[in-house]
Structure formats: C-alpha cells, structure tokens
C-alpha cells in the first residue's frame, strides 16, 4: 500500500539536525525547504501490515503465529490489548540514493536530506498509525512500539519482515546487523484493545527511545510531549 507525503515540518527537520528552530537563520531554513521538496518528489512511500492475536508471557508477548516478542517493556506497553497490528513502512531506496549522492559533494545538504528523510519516515508512520486505527472503530490503542525500544531487541526485525512478507510486498530487507534496507524504514507494533486501557503521556523519561534519542543527544526535544 502507498501513501503520499506532500509537506514536511521544517521545525521538526531542524530539531533532527540539532538546531533549535528559533536559532535557525533564513539560509538554513531555505536549505531545509529545498531538501524537503527534493526528497518528497523522489520518494515512494509504501507499507504493509498484519493483525495478530497476542498473549502475554513472562518473557514477552507471544503472537498467534508462534513468534515471541521478548522483553518486559513491550509486555507492559501492551497491557490490556488482545491484538496487535504489526506493520512496516519505508520511504524506498530513492531517499538513500539522494543522501548518498549529496555526501559526495555537500555534507551540509546531505545532513539536511538525511534529517528530512527521518522526519518523512516519522510522518509516514503517523499516517499508517491513523489508517490502522480507522480499521478498528471503537477500539483503543497505545502508541506504536518498535524493535530497539526499551528491551525489545533489534534482532526481531528480521522475523517481523518475514511475517509481513515485506521483501516481496514493499522491498524491505535487513542485513546481518538487523538494520533495515532501505535505511529510512520502520517496523512497529500497535496494540489494539476493545476496552479502555491505561495510556501514558509520552515524555523523555518514560519514552522507550530515551537512551538512543537523537533529539536528546543534540540538546533538543521531539515536541511530542
């Protein structure tokens, strides 16, 4: 399935670049605008998903396919959910190509393109999440949870891609280090419950991406919470 992205949030891209939006000058904002337009004209966002029944276990969450998603963090995150929508989303190889070409001649532009692609991938996942929620009217959802968050190991990405038939459906693969290719891609788990569940406001201290957050490393903030 495909989704069209038409605009990126310049302030979000600047945060990815490590620049507080209020400190960005006109030249940098123009560079981000130019790179956003170039990226959006080139990428071909695609995604696919699968619904699974889930059962909590001491070591994680067991899918009805038999796959165990290990870790206490995911178990706690999906408390109250009896199903999970597994999905993957990718901007496609075009984003990687643009960034790689820019790295040969203009490192600042390459950085801007990379951060535009990161923002685009996040926006794509937000759109996918809304689309999935629309498939389950009257249901309740925690926010999406990805391999590498908390104690859910990155290695599970390979199993999720196999389960989703992602190489055939959207051209998404993993390498030996379990990194996704194309790089600007995401795998995620979205819990589904028929009854109200306890949800937690996203914050830096409670965020499962806390330790590896690029916003925090640059002294910034994602703006979600």
PyMOL commands that place a pseudoatom at each C-alpha (Angstrom):
pseudoatom trace, name=CA, resn=UNK, resi=1, chain=A, elem=C, hetatm=0, pos=[0.000, 0.000, 0.000]
pseudoatom trace, name=CA, resn=UNK, resi=2, chain=A, elem=C, hetatm=0, pos=[1.186, 3.506, -0.757]
pseudoatom trace, name=CA, resn=UNK, resi=3, chain=A, elem=C, hetatm=0, pos=[0.833, 6.860, 0.991]
pseudoatom trace, name=CA, resn=UNK, resi=4, chain=A, elem=C, hetatm=0, pos=[1.649, 10.271, -0.488]
pseudoatom trace, name=CA, resn=UNK, resi=5, chain=A, elem=C, hetatm=0, pos=[3.524, 12.773, 1.659]
pseudoatom trace, name=CA, resn=UNK, resi=6, chain=A, elem=C, hetatm=0, pos=[3.148, 16.369, 0.474]
pseudoatom trace, name=CA, resn=UNK, resi=7, chain=A, elem=C, hetatm=0, pos=[4.858, 18.512, 3.128]
pseudoatom trace, name=CA, resn=UNK, resi=8, chain=A, elem=C, hetatm=0, pos=[7.364, 18.238, 5.969]
pseudoatom trace, name=CA, resn=UNK, resi=9, chain=A, elem=C, hetatm=0, pos=[7.531, 20.226, 9.198]
pseudoatom trace, name=CA, resn=UNK, resi=10, chain=A, elem=C, hetatm=0, pos=[10.620, 22.437, 8.880]
pseudoatom trace, name=CA, resn=UNK, resi=11, chain=A, elem=C, hetatm=0, pos=[10.964, 22.848, 12.656]
pseudoatom trace, name=CA, resn=UNK, resi=12, chain=A, elem=C, hetatm=0, pos=[10.973, 19.076, 13.109]
pseudoatom trace, name=CA, resn=UNK, resi=13, chain=A, elem=C, hetatm=0, pos=[13.704, 18.691, 10.490]
pseudoatom trace, name=CA, resn=UNK, resi=14, chain=A, elem=C, hetatm=0, pos=[15.754, 21.386, 12.215]
pseudoatom trace, name=CA, resn=UNK, resi=15, chain=A, elem=C, hetatm=0, pos=[15.451, 19.518, 15.510]
pseudoatom trace, name=CA, resn=UNK, resi=16, chain=A, elem=C, hetatm=0, pos=[16.736, 16.374, 13.819]
pseudoatom trace, name=CA, resn=UNK, resi=17, chain=A, elem=C, hetatm=0, pos=[19.681, 18.475, 12.598]
pseudoatom trace, name=CA, resn=UNK, resi=18, chain=A, elem=C, hetatm=0, pos=[20.422, 19.529, 16.177]
pseudoatom trace, name=CA, resn=UNK, resi=19, chain=A, elem=C, hetatm=0, pos=[19.360, 23.141, 15.617]
pseudoatom trace, name=CA, resn=UNK, resi=20, chain=A, elem=C, hetatm=0, pos=[16.676, 24.717, 17.834]
pseudoatom trace, name=CA, resn=UNK, resi=21, chain=A, elem=C, hetatm=0, pos=[14.124, 26.119, 15.349]
pseudoatom trace, name=CA, resn=UNK, resi=22, chain=A, elem=C, hetatm=0, pos=[14.272, 29.588, 16.907]
pseudoatom trace, name=CA, resn=UNK, resi=23, chain=A, elem=C, hetatm=0, pos=[18.021, 29.718, 16.222]
pseudoatom trace, name=CA, resn=UNK, resi=24, chain=A, elem=C, hetatm=0, pos=[17.859, 28.743, 12.540]
pseudoatom trace, name=CA, resn=UNK, resi=25, chain=A, elem=C, hetatm=0, pos=[18.655, 31.535, 10.097]
pseudoatom trace, name=CA, resn=UNK, resi=26, chain=A, elem=C, hetatm=0, pos=[16.991, 32.117, 6.747]
pseudoatom trace, name=CA, resn=UNK, resi=27, chain=A, elem=C, hetatm=0, pos=[19.677, 30.303, 4.768]
pseudoatom trace, name=CA, resn=UNK, resi=28, chain=A, elem=C, hetatm=0, pos=[19.337, 27.125, 6.799]
pseudoatom trace, name=CA, resn=UNK, resi=29, chain=A, elem=C, hetatm=0, pos=[15.556, 27.217, 6.608]
pseudoatom trace, name=CA, resn=UNK, resi=30, chain=A, elem=C, hetatm=0, pos=[15.792, 27.656, 2.836]
pseudoatom trace, name=CA, resn=UNK, resi=31, chain=A, elem=C, hetatm=0, pos=[18.151, 24.674, 2.615]
pseudoatom trace, name=CA, resn=UNK, resi=32, chain=A, elem=C, hetatm=0, pos=[15.683, 22.539, 4.591]
pseudoatom trace, name=CA, resn=UNK, resi=33, chain=A, elem=C, hetatm=0, pos=[12.841, 23.714, 2.359]
pseudoatom trace, name=CA, resn=UNK, resi=34, chain=A, elem=C, hetatm=0, pos=[14.779, 22.869, -0.808]
pseudoatom trace, name=CA, resn=UNK, resi=35, chain=A, elem=C, hetatm=0, pos=[15.792, 19.447, 0.517]
pseudoatom trace, name=CA, resn=UNK, resi=36, chain=A, elem=C, hetatm=0, pos=[12.239, 18.694, 1.650]
pseudoatom trace, name=CA, resn=UNK, resi=37, chain=A, elem=C, hetatm=0, pos=[10.910, 19.421, -1.825]
pseudoatom trace, name=CA, resn=UNK, resi=38, chain=A, elem=C, hetatm=0, pos=[13.634, 17.322, -3.467]
pseudoatom trace, name=CA, resn=UNK, resi=39, chain=A, elem=C, hetatm=0, pos=[13.047, 14.397, -1.137]
pseudoatom trace, name=CA, resn=UNK, resi=40, chain=A, elem=C, hetatm=0, pos=[9.248, 14.439, -1.405]
pseudoatom trace, name=CA, resn=UNK, resi=41, chain=A, elem=C, hetatm=0, pos=[9.463, 14.497, -5.193]
pseudoatom trace, name=CA, resn=UNK, resi=42, chain=A, elem=C, hetatm=0, pos=[11.698, 11.422, -5.238]
pseudoatom trace, name=CA, resn=UNK, resi=43, chain=A, elem=C, hetatm=0, pos=[10.429, 9.014, -2.572]
pseudoatom trace, name=CA, resn=UNK, resi=44, chain=A, elem=C, hetatm=0, pos=[7.813, 6.288, -2.991]
pseudoatom trace, name=CA, resn=UNK, resi=45, chain=A, elem=C, hetatm=0, pos=[6.434, 5.548, 0.499]
pseudoatom trace, name=CA, resn=UNK, resi=46, chain=A, elem=C, hetatm=0, pos=[4.963, 2.077, 0.950]
pseudoatom trace, name=CA, resn=UNK, resi=47, chain=A, elem=C, hetatm=0, pos=[3.722, -0.006, 3.869]
pseudoatom trace, name=CA, resn=UNK, resi=48, chain=A, elem=C, hetatm=0, pos=[2.101, -3.291, 4.771]
pseudoatom trace, name=CA, resn=UNK, resi=49, chain=A, elem=C, hetatm=0, pos=[0.622, -4.807, 7.920]
pseudoatom trace, name=CA, resn=UNK, resi=50, chain=A, elem=C, hetatm=0, pos=[-0.793, -7.900, 9.611]
pseudoatom trace, name=CA, resn=UNK, resi=51, chain=A, elem=C, hetatm=0, pos=[-3.123, -8.355, 12.589]
pseudoatom trace, name=CA, resn=UNK, resi=52, chain=A, elem=C, hetatm=0, pos=[-2.172, -10.936, 15.208]
pseudoatom trace, name=CA, resn=UNK, resi=53, chain=A, elem=C, hetatm=0, pos=[-3.718, -12.186, 18.413]
pseudoatom trace, name=CA, resn=UNK, resi=54, chain=A, elem=C, hetatm=0, pos=[-1.321, -11.762, 21.326]
pseudoatom trace, name=CA, resn=UNK, resi=55, chain=A, elem=C, hetatm=0, pos=[-0.809, -13.415, 24.703]
pseudoatom trace, name=CA, resn=UNK, resi=56, chain=A, elem=C, hetatm=0, pos=[1.421, -12.046, 27.483]
pseudoatom trace, name=CA, resn=UNK, resi=57, chain=A, elem=C, hetatm=0, pos=[4.143, -14.387, 28.759]
pseudoatom trace, name=CA, resn=UNK, resi=58, chain=A, elem=C, hetatm=0, pos=[6.800, -13.888, 31.444]
pseudoatom trace, name=CA, resn=UNK, resi=59, chain=A, elem=C, hetatm=0, pos=[9.443, -13.295, 28.777]
pseudoatom trace, name=CA, resn=UNK, resi=60, chain=A, elem=C, hetatm=0, pos=[7.429, -11.095, 26.438]
pseudoatom trace, name=CA, resn=UNK, resi=61, chain=A, elem=C, hetatm=0, pos=[4.458, -11.205, 24.081]
pseudoatom trace, name=CA, resn=UNK, resi=62, chain=A, elem=C, hetatm=0, pos=[3.555, -14.327, 22.085]
pseudoatom trace, name=CA, resn=UNK, resi=63, chain=A, elem=C, hetatm=0, pos=[1.902, -13.842, 18.704]
pseudoatom trace, name=CA, resn=UNK, resi=64, chain=A, elem=C, hetatm=0, pos=[-0.640, -16.339, 17.413]
pseudoatom trace, name=CA, resn=UNK, resi=65, chain=A, elem=C, hetatm=0, pos=[1.922, -17.207, 14.720]
pseudoatom trace, name=CA, resn=UNK, resi=66, chain=A, elem=C, hetatm=0, pos=[4.178, -18.593, 17.475]
pseudoatom trace, name=CA, resn=UNK, resi=67, chain=A, elem=C, hetatm=0, pos=[6.698, -15.725, 17.362]
pseudoatom trace, name=CA, resn=UNK, resi=68, chain=A, elem=C, hetatm=0, pos=[7.810, -14.420, 20.769]
pseudoatom trace, name=CA, resn=UNK, resi=69, chain=A, elem=C, hetatm=0, pos=[8.489, -10.685, 21.001]
pseudoatom trace, name=CA, resn=UNK, resi=70, chain=A, elem=C, hetatm=0, pos=[10.735, -10.717, 24.033]
pseudoatom trace, name=CA, resn=UNK, resi=71, chain=A, elem=C, hetatm=0, pos=[11.065, -8.073, 26.702]
pseudoatom trace, name=CA, resn=UNK, resi=72, chain=A, elem=C, hetatm=0, pos=[9.236, -6.744, 29.713]
pseudoatom trace, name=CA, resn=UNK, resi=73, chain=A, elem=C, hetatm=0, pos=[8.797, -3.266, 28.216]
pseudoatom trace, name=CA, resn=UNK, resi=74, chain=A, elem=C, hetatm=0, pos=[6.603, -4.433, 25.340]
pseudoatom trace, name=CA, resn=UNK, resi=75, chain=A, elem=C, hetatm=0, pos=[4.658, -6.676, 27.719]
pseudoatom trace, name=CA, resn=UNK, resi=76, chain=A, elem=C, hetatm=0, pos=[3.858, -3.702, 29.937]
pseudoatom trace, name=CA, resn=UNK, resi=77, chain=A, elem=C, hetatm=0, pos=[3.184, -1.443, 26.952]
pseudoatom trace, name=CA, resn=UNK, resi=78, chain=A, elem=C, hetatm=0, pos=[0.557, -3.820, 25.516]
pseudoatom trace, name=CA, resn=UNK, resi=79, chain=A, elem=C, hetatm=0, pos=[-1.190, -4.499, 28.831]
pseudoatom trace, name=CA, resn=UNK, resi=80, chain=A, elem=C, hetatm=0, pos=[-4.921, -4.727, 28.183]
pseudoatom trace, name=CA, resn=UNK, resi=81, chain=A, elem=C, hetatm=0, pos=[-4.507, -5.423, 24.449]
pseudoatom trace, name=CA, resn=UNK, resi=82, chain=A, elem=C, hetatm=0, pos=[-5.519, -8.768, 22.966]
pseudoatom trace, name=CA, resn=UNK, resi=83, chain=A, elem=C, hetatm=0, pos=[-4.408, -7.976, 19.421]
pseudoatom trace, name=CA, resn=UNK, resi=84, chain=A, elem=C, hetatm=0, pos=[-1.561, -6.152, 17.743]
pseudoatom trace, name=CA, resn=UNK, resi=85, chain=A, elem=C, hetatm=0, pos=[-1.257, -4.649, 14.286]
pseudoatom trace, name=CA, resn=UNK, resi=86, chain=A, elem=C, hetatm=0, pos=[2.284, -5.307, 13.070]
pseudoatom trace, name=CA, resn=UNK, resi=87, chain=A, elem=C, hetatm=0, pos=[3.455, -3.031, 10.291]
pseudoatom trace, name=CA, resn=UNK, resi=88, chain=A, elem=C, hetatm=0, pos=[6.458, -1.889, 8.346]
pseudoatom trace, name=CA, resn=UNK, resi=89, chain=A, elem=C, hetatm=0, pos=[6.833, 1.290, 6.334]
pseudoatom trace, name=CA, resn=UNK, resi=90, chain=A, elem=C, hetatm=0, pos=[9.569, 2.580, 4.029]
pseudoatom trace, name=CA, resn=UNK, resi=91, chain=A, elem=C, hetatm=0, pos=[10.362, 5.683, 2.005]
pseudoatom trace, name=CA, resn=UNK, resi=92, chain=A, elem=C, hetatm=0, pos=[12.025, 3.466, -0.589]
pseudoatom trace, name=CA, resn=UNK, resi=93, chain=A, elem=C, hetatm=0, pos=[15.563, 3.356, -1.958]
pseudoatom trace, name=CA, resn=UNK, resi=94, chain=A, elem=C, hetatm=0, pos=[15.272, 6.824, -3.504]
pseudoatom trace, name=CA, resn=UNK, resi=95, chain=A, elem=C, hetatm=0, pos=[15.892, 8.512, -0.152]
pseudoatom trace, name=CA, resn=UNK, resi=96, chain=A, elem=C, hetatm=0, pos=[19.114, 6.571, 0.386]
pseudoatom trace, name=CA, resn=UNK, resi=97, chain=A, elem=C, hetatm=0, pos=[20.264, 7.470, -3.123]
pseudoatom trace, name=CA, resn=UNK, resi=98, chain=A, elem=C, hetatm=0, pos=[19.704, 11.215, -2.645]
pseudoatom trace, name=CA, resn=UNK, resi=99, chain=A, elem=C, hetatm=0, pos=[21.596, 11.239, 0.647]
pseudoatom trace, name=CA, resn=UNK, resi=100, chain=A, elem=C, hetatm=0, pos=[24.474, 9.195, -0.742]
pseudoatom trace, name=CA, resn=UNK, resi=101, chain=A, elem=C, hetatm=0, pos=[24.830, 11.477, -3.793]
pseudoatom trace, name=CA, resn=UNK, resi=102, chain=A, elem=C, hetatm=0, pos=[24.884, 14.604, -1.631]
pseudoatom trace, name=CA, resn=UNK, resi=103, chain=A, elem=C, hetatm=0, pos=[27.567, 13.113, 0.628]
pseudoatom trace, name=CA, resn=UNK, resi=104, chain=A, elem=C, hetatm=0, pos=[29.979, 13.218, -2.321]
pseudoatom trace, name=CA, resn=UNK, resi=105, chain=A, elem=C, hetatm=0, pos=[29.772, 16.988, -2.759]
pseudoatom trace, name=CA, resn=UNK, resi=106, chain=A, elem=C, hetatm=0, pos=[27.899, 18.823, 0.006]
pseudoatom trace, name=CA, resn=UNK, resi=107, chain=A, elem=C, hetatm=0, pos=[27.897, 17.409, 3.535]
pseudoatom trace, name=CA, resn=UNK, resi=108, chain=A, elem=C, hetatm=0, pos=[25.521, 20.029, 4.924]
pseudoatom trace, name=CA, resn=UNK, resi=109, chain=A, elem=C, hetatm=0, pos=[22.990, 19.256, 2.224]
pseudoatom trace, name=CA, resn=UNK, resi=110, chain=A, elem=C, hetatm=0, pos=[23.484, 15.548, 2.876]
pseudoatom trace, name=CA, resn=UNK, resi=111, chain=A, elem=C, hetatm=0, pos=[22.723, 16.134, 6.560]
pseudoatom trace, name=CA, resn=UNK, resi=112, chain=A, elem=C, hetatm=0, pos=[19.620, 18.142, 5.697]
pseudoatom trace, name=CA, resn=UNK, resi=113, chain=A, elem=C, hetatm=0, pos=[18.404, 15.442, 3.319]
pseudoatom trace, name=CA, resn=UNK, resi=114, chain=A, elem=C, hetatm=0, pos=[19.036, 12.750, 5.912]
pseudoatom trace, name=CA, resn=UNK, resi=115, chain=A, elem=C, hetatm=0, pos=[17.052, 14.670, 8.530]
pseudoatom trace, name=CA, resn=UNK, resi=116, chain=A, elem=C, hetatm=0, pos=[14.258, 15.406, 6.045]
pseudoatom trace, name=CA, resn=UNK, resi=117, chain=A, elem=C, hetatm=0, pos=[14.074, 11.673, 5.378]
pseudoatom trace, name=CA, resn=UNK, resi=118, chain=A, elem=C, hetatm=0, pos=[13.944, 10.911, 9.109]
pseudoatom trace, name=CA, resn=UNK, resi=119, chain=A, elem=C, hetatm=0, pos=[11.081, 13.381, 9.530]
pseudoatom trace, name=CA, resn=UNK, resi=120, chain=A, elem=C, hetatm=0, pos=[9.319, 11.928, 6.488]
pseudoatom trace, name=CA, resn=UNK, resi=121, chain=A, elem=C, hetatm=0, pos=[9.628, 8.388, 7.854]
pseudoatom trace, name=CA, resn=UNK, resi=122, chain=A, elem=C, hetatm=0, pos=[8.111, 9.521, 11.156]
pseudoatom trace, name=CA, resn=UNK, resi=123, chain=A, elem=C, hetatm=0, pos=[5.274, 11.283, 9.330]
pseudoatom trace, name=CA, resn=UNK, resi=124, chain=A, elem=C, hetatm=0, pos=[4.683, 8.163, 7.258]
pseudoatom trace, name=CA, resn=UNK, resi=125, chain=A, elem=C, hetatm=0, pos=[4.368, 6.061, 10.407]
pseudoatom trace, name=CA, resn=UNK, resi=126, chain=A, elem=C, hetatm=0, pos=[1.951, 8.593, 11.905]
pseudoatom trace, name=CA, resn=UNK, resi=127, chain=A, elem=C, hetatm=0, pos=[-0.201, 8.266, 8.780]
pseudoatom trace, name=CA, resn=UNK, resi=128, chain=A, elem=C, hetatm=0, pos=[-0.030, 4.469, 8.914]
pseudoatom trace, name=CA, resn=UNK, resi=129, chain=A, elem=C, hetatm=0, pos=[-0.988, 4.503, 12.582]
pseudoatom trace, name=CA, resn=UNK, resi=130, chain=A, elem=C, hetatm=0, pos=[-4.062, 6.636, 11.841]
pseudoatom trace, name=CA, resn=UNK, resi=131, chain=A, elem=C, hetatm=0, pos=[-5.017, 4.358, 8.971]
pseudoatom trace, name=CA, resn=UNK, resi=132, chain=A, elem=C, hetatm=0, pos=[-4.747, 1.283, 11.175]
pseudoatom trace, name=CA, resn=UNK, resi=133, chain=A, elem=C, hetatm=0, pos=[-6.784, 2.887, 13.935]
pseudoatom trace, name=CA, resn=UNK, resi=134, chain=A, elem=C, hetatm=0, pos=[-9.530, 3.580, 11.397]
pseudoatom trace, name=CA, resn=UNK, resi=135, chain=A, elem=C, hetatm=0, pos=[-9.726, -0.176, 10.752]
pseudoatom trace, name=CA, resn=UNK, resi=136, chain=A, elem=C, hetatm=0, pos=[-10.865, -0.782, 14.341]
pseudoatom trace, name=CA, resn=UNK, resi=137, chain=A, elem=C, hetatm=0, pos=[-13.663, 1.675, 15.183]
pseudoatom trace, name=CA, resn=UNK, resi=138, chain=A, elem=C, hetatm=0, pos=[-14.462, 1.868, 18.879]
pseudoatom trace, name=CA, resn=UNK, resi=139, chain=A, elem=C, hetatm=0, pos=[-11.127, 0.337, 19.880]
pseudoatom trace, name=CA, resn=UNK, resi=140, chain=A, elem=C, hetatm=0, pos=[-8.295, 1.747, 21.978]
pseudoatom trace, name=CA, resn=UNK, resi=141, chain=A, elem=C, hetatm=0, pos=[-4.581, 1.944, 21.219]
pseudoatom trace, name=CA, resn=UNK, resi=142, chain=A, elem=C, hetatm=0, pos=[-1.291, 2.663, 22.974]
pseudoatom trace, name=CA, resn=UNK, resi=143, chain=A, elem=C, hetatm=0, pos=[1.264, 4.425, 20.767]
pseudoatom trace, name=CA, resn=UNK, resi=144, chain=A, elem=C, hetatm=0, pos=[3.345, 2.304, 18.402]
pseudoatom trace, name=CA, resn=UNK, resi=145, chain=A, elem=C, hetatm=0, pos=[6.376, 0.413, 19.691]
pseudoatom trace, name=CA, resn=UNK, resi=146, chain=A, elem=C, hetatm=0, pos=[9.383, -0.542, 17.553]
pseudoatom trace, name=CA, resn=UNK, resi=147, chain=A, elem=C, hetatm=0, pos=[12.261, -3.013, 17.827]
pseudoatom trace, name=CA, resn=UNK, resi=148, chain=A, elem=C, hetatm=0, pos=[15.144, -1.291, 19.564]
pseudoatom trace, name=CA, resn=UNK, resi=149, chain=A, elem=C, hetatm=0, pos=[12.839, 0.488, 22.013]
pseudoatom trace, name=CA, resn=UNK, resi=150, chain=A, elem=C, hetatm=0, pos=[13.458, -0.485, 25.628]
pseudoatom trace, name=CA, resn=UNK, resi=151, chain=A, elem=C, hetatm=0, pos=[14.412, -4.155, 25.862]
pseudoatom trace, name=CA, resn=UNK, resi=152, chain=A, elem=C, hetatm=0, pos=[12.706, -5.283, 22.639]
pseudoatom trace, name=CA, resn=UNK, resi=153, chain=A, elem=C, hetatm=0, pos=[15.753, -6.443, 20.644]
pseudoatom trace, name=CA, resn=UNK, resi=154, chain=A, elem=C, hetatm=0, pos=[16.536, -5.078, 17.206]
pseudoatom trace, name=CA, resn=UNK, resi=155, chain=A, elem=C, hetatm=0, pos=[17.063, -8.662, 16.029]
pseudoatom trace, name=CA, resn=UNK, resi=156, chain=A, elem=C, hetatm=0, pos=[13.299, -9.236, 15.921]
pseudoatom trace, name=CA, resn=UNK, resi=157, chain=A, elem=C, hetatm=0, pos=[13.058, -7.006, 12.847]
pseudoatom trace, name=CA, resn=UNK, resi=158, chain=A, elem=C, hetatm=0, pos=[14.054, -9.910, 10.617]
pseudoatom trace, name=CA, resn=UNK, resi=159, chain=A, elem=C, hetatm=0, pos=[11.231, -12.061, 11.988]
pseudoatom trace, name=CA, resn=UNK, resi=160, chain=A, elem=C, hetatm=0, pos=[8.716, -9.249, 11.591]
pseudoatom trace, name=CA, resn=UNK, resi=161, chain=A, elem=C, hetatm=0, pos=[9.710, -8.666, 7.965]
pseudoatom trace, name=CA, resn=UNK, resi=162, chain=A, elem=C, hetatm=0, pos=[9.299, -12.370, 7.239]
pseudoatom trace, name=CA, resn=UNK, resi=163, chain=A, elem=C, hetatm=0, pos=[5.900, -12.401, 8.936]
pseudoatom trace, name=CA, resn=UNK, resi=164, chain=A, elem=C, hetatm=0, pos=[4.814, -9.356, 6.917]
pseudoatom trace, name=CA, resn=UNK, resi=165, chain=A, elem=C, hetatm=0, pos=[6.236, -10.709, 3.647]
pseudoatom trace, name=CA, resn=UNK, resi=166, chain=A, elem=C, hetatm=0, pos=[7.943, -7.329, 3.476]
pseudoatom trace, name=CA, resn=UNK, resi=167, chain=A, elem=C, hetatm=0, pos=[10.694, -8.170, 0.948]
pseudoatom trace, name=CA, resn=UNK, resi=168, chain=A, elem=C, hetatm=0, pos=[8.080, -9.035, -1.655]
pseudoatom trace, name=CA, resn=UNK, resi=169, chain=A, elem=C, hetatm=0, pos=[5.395, -6.525, -0.704]
pseudoatom trace, name=CA, resn=UNK, resi=170, chain=A, elem=C, hetatm=0, pos=[7.434, -3.362, -0.098]
pseudoatom trace, name=CA, resn=UNK, resi=171, chain=A, elem=C, hetatm=0, pos=[11.045, -4.283, -0.937]
pseudoatom trace, name=CA, resn=UNK, resi=172, chain=A, elem=C, hetatm=0, pos=[12.226, -4.082, 2.676]
pseudoatom trace, name=CA, resn=UNK, resi=173, chain=A, elem=C, hetatm=0, pos=[15.101, -6.243, 3.967]
pseudoatom trace, name=CA, resn=UNK, resi=174, chain=A, elem=C, hetatm=0, pos=[17.542, -6.477, 6.879]
pseudoatom trace, name=CA, resn=UNK, resi=175, chain=A, elem=C, hetatm=0, pos=[21.283, -7.024, 6.861]
pseudoatom trace, name=CA, resn=UNK, resi=176, chain=A, elem=C, hetatm=0, pos=[23.453, -9.089, 9.211]
pseudoatom trace, name=CA, resn=UNK, resi=177, chain=A, elem=C, hetatm=0, pos=[23.304, -6.310, 11.826]
pseudoatom trace, name=CA, resn=UNK, resi=178, chain=A, elem=C, hetatm=0, pos=[19.481, -6.290, 11.606]
pseudoatom trace, name=CA, resn=UNK, resi=179, chain=A, elem=C, hetatm=0, pos=[19.471, -2.760, 10.175]
pseudoatom trace, name=CA, resn=UNK, resi=180, chain=A, elem=C, hetatm=0, pos=[16.665, -2.114, 7.698]
pseudoatom trace, name=CA, resn=UNK, resi=181, chain=A, elem=C, hetatm=0, pos=[17.327, -1.543, 3.990]
pseudoatom trace, name=CA, resn=UNK, resi=182, chain=A, elem=C, hetatm=0, pos=[16.290, 0.867, 2.571]
pseudoatom trace, name=CA, resn=UNK, resi=183, chain=A, elem=C, hetatm=0, pos=[17.536, 2.724, 5.625]
pseudoatom trace, name=CA, resn=UNK, resi=184, chain=A, elem=C, hetatm=0, pos=[14.642, 5.145, 6.042]
pseudoatom trace, name=CA, resn=UNK, resi=185, chain=A, elem=C, hetatm=0, pos=[12.225, 2.423, 7.081]
pseudoatom trace, name=CA, resn=UNK, resi=186, chain=A, elem=C, hetatm=0, pos=[10.450, 1.336, 10.254]
pseudoatom trace, name=CA, resn=UNK, resi=187, chain=A, elem=C, hetatm=0, pos=[8.907, -1.781, 11.772]
pseudoatom trace, name=CA, resn=UNK, resi=188, chain=A, elem=C, hetatm=0, pos=[6.401, -1.287, 14.571]
pseudoatom trace, name=CA, resn=UNK, resi=189, chain=A, elem=C, hetatm=0, pos=[3.755, -2.872, 16.776]
pseudoatom trace, name=CA, resn=UNK, resi=190, chain=A, elem=C, hetatm=0, pos=[0.440, -1.152, 17.510]
pseudoatom trace, name=CA, resn=UNK, resi=191, chain=A, elem=C, hetatm=0, pos=[-1.670, -2.684, 20.263]
pseudoatom trace, name=CA, resn=UNK, resi=192, chain=A, elem=C, hetatm=0, pos=[-5.455, -2.964, 19.852]
pseudoatom trace, name=CA, resn=UNK, resi=193, chain=A, elem=C, hetatm=0, pos=[-7.972, -3.290, 22.697]
pseudoatom trace, name=CA, resn=UNK, resi=194, chain=A, elem=C, hetatm=0, pos=[-11.754, -3.485, 22.786]
pseudoatom trace, name=CA, resn=UNK, resi=195, chain=A, elem=C, hetatm=0, pos=[-11.870, -1.678, 26.128]
pseudoatom trace, name=CA, resn=UNK, resi=196, chain=A, elem=C, hetatm=0, pos=[-10.231, 1.450, 27.545]
pseudoatom trace, name=CA, resn=UNK, resi=197, chain=A, elem=C, hetatm=0, pos=[-6.612, 0.885, 28.514]
pseudoatom trace, name=CA, resn=UNK, resi=198, chain=A, elem=C, hetatm=0, pos=[-4.234, 2.863, 30.636]
pseudoatom trace, name=CA, resn=UNK, resi=199, chain=A, elem=C, hetatm=0, pos=[-2.213, 5.145, 28.400]
pseudoatom trace, name=CA, resn=UNK, resi=200, chain=A, elem=C, hetatm=0, pos=[0.831, 7.135, 29.347]
pseudoatom trace, name=CA, resn=UNK, resi=201, chain=A, elem=C, hetatm=0, pos=[1.699, 10.584, 28.120]
pseudoatom trace, name=CA, resn=UNK, resi=202, chain=A, elem=C, hetatm=0, pos=[4.881, 10.475, 26.106]
pseudoatom trace, name=CA, resn=UNK, resi=203, chain=A, elem=C, hetatm=0, pos=[7.754, 12.135, 27.925]
pseudoatom trace, name=CA, resn=UNK, resi=204, chain=A, elem=C, hetatm=0, pos=[11.535, 11.957, 27.800]
pseudoatom trace, name=CA, resn=UNK, resi=205, chain=A, elem=C, hetatm=0, pos=[11.792, 9.888, 30.992]
pseudoatom trace, name=CA, resn=UNK, resi=206, chain=A, elem=C, hetatm=0, pos=[9.017, 7.497, 30.007]
pseudoatom trace, name=CA, resn=UNK, resi=207, chain=A, elem=C, hetatm=0, pos=[9.830, 7.237, 26.313]
pseudoatom trace, name=CA, resn=UNK, resi=208, chain=A, elem=C, hetatm=0, pos=[11.096, 3.811, 25.198]
pseudoatom trace, name=CA, resn=UNK, resi=209, chain=A, elem=C, hetatm=0, pos=[13.532, 5.560, 22.826]
pseudoatom trace, name=CA, resn=UNK, resi=210, chain=A, elem=C, hetatm=0, pos=[15.002, 7.628, 25.681]
pseudoatom trace, name=CA, resn=UNK, resi=211, chain=A, elem=C, hetatm=0, pos=[18.543, 6.218, 25.686]
pseudoatom trace, name=CA, resn=UNK, resi=212, chain=A, elem=C, hetatm=0, pos=[19.137, 6.478, 21.942]
pseudoatom trace, name=CA, resn=UNK, resi=213, chain=A, elem=C, hetatm=0, pos=[17.092, 9.600, 21.178]
pseudoatom trace, name=CA, resn=UNK, resi=214, chain=A, elem=C, hetatm=0, pos=[18.792, 11.848, 18.627]
pseudoatom trace, name=CA, resn=UNK, resi=215, chain=A, elem=C, hetatm=0, pos=[16.843, 14.886, 19.872]
pseudoatom trace, name=CA, resn=UNK, resi=216, chain=A, elem=C, hetatm=0, pos=[18.257, 14.480, 23.394]
pseudoatom trace, name=CA, resn=UNK, resi=217, chain=A, elem=C, hetatm=0, pos=[21.788, 13.896, 22.107]
pseudoatom trace, name=CA, resn=UNK, resi=218, chain=A, elem=C, hetatm=0, pos=[21.657, 17.270, 20.364]
pseudoatom trace, name=CA, resn=UNK, resi=219, chain=A, elem=C, hetatm=0, pos=[20.086, 19.027, 23.337]
pseudoatom trace, name=CA, resn=UNK, resi=220, chain=A, elem=C, hetatm=0, pos=[16.684, 19.269, 21.685]
pseudoatom trace, name=CA, resn=UNK, resi=221, chain=A, elem=C, hetatm=0, pos=[13.224, 17.840, 22.123]
pseudoatom trace, name=CA, resn=UNK, resi=222, chain=A, elem=C, hetatm=0, pos=[10.893, 15.949, 19.799]
pseudoatom trace, name=CA, resn=UNK, resi=223, chain=A, elem=C, hetatm=0, pos=[7.938, 18.176, 20.640]
pseudoatom trace, name=CA, resn=UNK, resi=224, chain=A, elem=C, hetatm=0, pos=[5.524, 15.238, 21.103]
pseudoatom trace, name=CA, resn=UNK, resi=225, chain=A, elem=C, hetatm=0, pos=[5.055, 15.574, 24.865]
for i in range(1, 225): cmd.bond("trace and resi %d" % i, "trace and resi %d" % (i + 1))
show_as sticks, trace
zoom trace
